[in-house]
Amino acid sequence: MPAKEPIKPGRKTRRRLARELALQGLYQWCVAGGTAEAIEAQLHETREFPKTDEKYFSGLLRGVLANVPTLEEQIQPYLDRPLKELSPVEISILLLGTHELKSHPEIPYRAVINEAVELAKSYGGTHGHRYVNGVLDKLAAKLRAIEINARI
């Protein structure tokens, strides 16, 4: 098996690009609504799309939008205010991170949280990444208790 080429500084992985596009789609859904199919078709036309992990992107976008009420219900106990009072970017990142924690146990919980924090640093408000980190860290303790306890 050939060795993987190391990621160059500043170069984003296909998965990171997939998360960024999914975040764009979720933000669009928060602000303007729409179906997963319509949002996905629109994002498919962007110049970034061919560089992404297309299957992962689609799974994220469709997975989140198909389960919004359940994801919101899981997030809300860890918030200091109603979810709807957060910015659309923070809501989108929390939905995305919660979906990954629930549906992708093959990805370490710390990696999921780190990716969400990086999205919040890039696209969120000044201290939004701290808020996202705190919420997802508490949520991971519930959703990934076995994984977390195995590390202790």
C-alpha positions in Angstrom: 0.0 0.0 0.0 1.5 3.3 -1.0 2.1 5.9 1.8 -0.3 8.7 2.0 1.0 12.1 0.9 1.2 14.4 4.0 -1.2 17.2 4.0 0.5 20.5 3.2 -0.1 23.3 5.6 -3.1 25.4 4.6 -4.4 22.6 2.4 -7.8 21.3 3.5 -8.7 17.6 3.4 -11.6 16.3 1.3 -13.5 15.6 4.6 -12.9 19.1 5.9 -14.2 20.5 2.6 -17.2 18.2 2.8 -17.9 19.6 6.3 -17.6 23.2 5.1 -20.0 22.6 2.2 -22.4 20.8 4.6 -22.2 23.8 6.9 -23.0 26.2 4.0 -26.0 24.0 3.2 -27.2 23.9 6.8 -26.7 27.7 7.1 -28.8 28.2 4.0 -31.5 25.9 5.4 -31.5 27.8 8.7 -31.9 31.2 7.0 -34.0 30.4 3.9 -35.3 26.8 4.3 -35.4 24.4 1.4 -35.0 20.7 0.8 -31.8 18.7 1.2 -32.0 17.8 -2.5 -32.3 21.4 -3.7 -29.5 22.6 -1.4 -27.3 19.7 -2.4 -27.9 20.4 -6.1 -27.0 24.1 -5.6 -23.8 23.3 -3.7 -22.9 20.7 -6.3 -22.4 23.6 -8.7 -19.7 25.3 -6.6 -16.1 25.2 -7.6 -15.2 23.5 -4.3 -17.5 20.6 -4.8 -15.2 18.4 -7.0 -12.5 18.7 -4.3 -14.7 17.3 -1.5 -15.6 13.9 -0.3 -18.9 14.0 -2.1 -20.4 10.9 -0.4 -19.5 12.2 3.1 -20.9 15.7 2.3 -24.2 14.2 1.1 -24.4 12.0 4.1 -23.8 14.9 6.5 -26.3 17.3 4.8 -29.0 14.7 4.4 -28.4 13.1 7.8 -28.7 16.3 9.7 -31.7 17.6 7.8 -33.5 14.3 8.2 -33.0 14.4 12.0 -33.2 18.0 13.0 -35.9 17.7 15.7 -34.0 14.8 17.4 -30.6 16.6 17.1 -32.1 19.8 18.5 -33.6 17.8 21.4 -30.2 16.4 22.2 -28.4 19.7 22.0 -30.8 21.9 24.0 -30.0 20.6 27.5 -26.4 21.8 27.1 -27.3 25.3 26.1 -27.7 28.4 28.2 -30.6 29.7 26.1 -33.0 28.4 23.5 -31.3 27.0 20.4 -33.2 29.4 18.1 -31.5 32.3 19.9 -28.0 31.2 18.6 -26.7 32.5 15.3 -27.5 30.4 12.2 -23.8 29.5 12.0 -23.6 28.2 15.5 -26.9 26.3 15.1 -25.6 24.7 11.9 -22.2 23.7 13.5 -23.9 22.2 16.5 -26.3 20.2 14.4 -23.4 19.0 12.3 -21.2 18.1 15.2 -24.1 16.3 17.0 -24.9 14.3 13.9 -21.2 13.3 13.6 -21.0 12.3 17.3 -24.2 10.2 16.9 -23.8 8.7 13.5 -20.0 8.3 13.0 -18.6 6.4 15.9 -15.6 5.5 13.7 -14.4 9.1 14.0 -12.9 9.8 17.4 -15.1 12.2 19.5 -12.1 14.6 19.9 -11.7 14.8 16.1 -15.4 15.6 15.7 -15.2 18.4 18.3 -12.0 19.7 16.8 -13.5 19.9 13.3 -16.6 21.7 14.7 -14.3 24.2 16.6 -12.3 24.8 13.5 -15.5 25.6 11.5 -16.6 27.9 14.3 -13.3 29.7 14.2 -13.5 30.2 10.5 -17.2 31.0 10.1 -18.6 31.9 13.5 -18.6 34.8 15.8 -15.6 36.0 17.8 -16.0 33.5 20.7 -18.4 31.1 19.0 -15.7 28.4 18.9 -15.6 28.3 22.7 -19.3 27.9 23.0 -19.4 25.2 20.4 -16.5 23.4 22.1 -18.2 23.5 25.5 -21.6 22.3 24.2 -20.2 19.4 22.1 -17.8 18.4 24.9 -20.7 18.0 27.3 -22.8 16.3 24.6 -19.9 13.9 23.8 -19.9 12.8 27.5 -23.4 11.5 26.9 -23.2 10.2 23.4 -19.7 8.8 23.5 -19.5 7.8 27.2 -18.0 4.4 26.4 -15.3 5.9 24.2 -14.5 8.6 26.8 -14.4 6.2 29.7 -12.1 3.8 27.7 -9.5 6.7 27.6 -9.4 7.1 31.4 
